[in-house]
Amino acid sequence: MKSNSLPSTMAAEETAFTTPEELNEKFNHVIRRRSFLQGLGVATASGALLPAAGLLTAKQGHASELEHHGPLSRGDAAILRFLAAAELIESDLWTQYNELGGVNGGNPAYIAALENLDGDMPQYISDNTDDELSHAAFLNAYLKSKGAQPVNLDAFRTLPSSQATGAKQIGRLTNLLNLDVDLSWYTRYRSEENPDFGAKFKGPFTISNQPAVPLNDTDTPPNTPQPAPPITPQSRRMQAIANTAGFHFAYIEQGGASLYTNMALKVSDLEVLRIVVSIGGVEVDHFGLWHDKAGNAVASPLAGLIDPVTGLTFPDLNAPPTELTQTNLILPEPCDFLKGEKLPPCSVIRPSLTENAGAVATIKSFIADLLFAGQSTAFFEFIMELAVEADAARRDL
Ligand SMILES: [Fe+2]
């Protein structure tokens, strides 16, 4: 099966924004419209969904140090609404992985290939899925409890499912059938430099236009044995798909780690801050786990695998081991952090500034990942509006 015979909904021309320039123009349009409406004293589309009391300042909402009583500030509501959307997006993609490769997953060959990365992979996939579902449900319930509008993305569940054994045939928010997985995080967390000071990173190799779930049973028969390393073309194909998933897991969760760190800096109310840092910590936990497991795809005995369909190659990143490639260097290297002449490097989540880690930056990264390939213009407009509102929130004590 050739990669150009992938489902037609994944075709580039059906993606609403195909170039970084078009994407930037779209975001700038949302920002300009928001500024214009605020100048007129009119709430933006997502602001209009808030109750009138949502426009109160955080100070007015403070009733005690640890508990929040009364309505949310506009900024806090915008942060929680964007995070609820992000969690619904995460839930959608993790649910797809869980159906096929979780502990009760329905595709034996995919599960076996994932287990070649670590025997506990199916359990971890199921638990990560549960975590994201709980985050989305909690954030929406909290918004509701404060009289604010929860986020519902059901109208955008329009993308096709995998056709492979185990996948439910229902509409999806996210595309996992052909991904460009950004691997720059792998190098970034091994480097002493920080993207918040302008450092740029390249991944140790490239994953482009590659499925992260099995596409169908012709491409990857569901009962194919998966030895490590795999021998037959079909088992090598499935292993490349599972390896791609392994790197995609870490990519998604490192994004969550940076996003929550950034959002915490904008929160006003202490209870909302508790929510953001407490969920954010779990995103960091997920990232550390997946960072470790992904390394097994690029270490002996799996390293050197070539996808017989796409040609994607998983190199041996321990041959030779270097500071920027060695697979067991998964704990963050101390890096530049705060500007201060005498401040030493610090091991931190990075990036954490809005430009690199905020809501808009997160959505742009997901678009580049092709996670939303095939989504409608209405979806992009809705998610961009939420992202711009969240990035505009400011800590107000
Ligand atoms: Fe989450």
Boltz pocket constraint, residues with backbone or C-beta under 6 A from the ligand:
constraints:
  - pocket:
      binder: B
      contacts: [[A, 87], [A, 90], [A, 131], [A, 132], [A, 135], [A, 256], [A, 279], [A, 283]]
      max_distance: 6.0
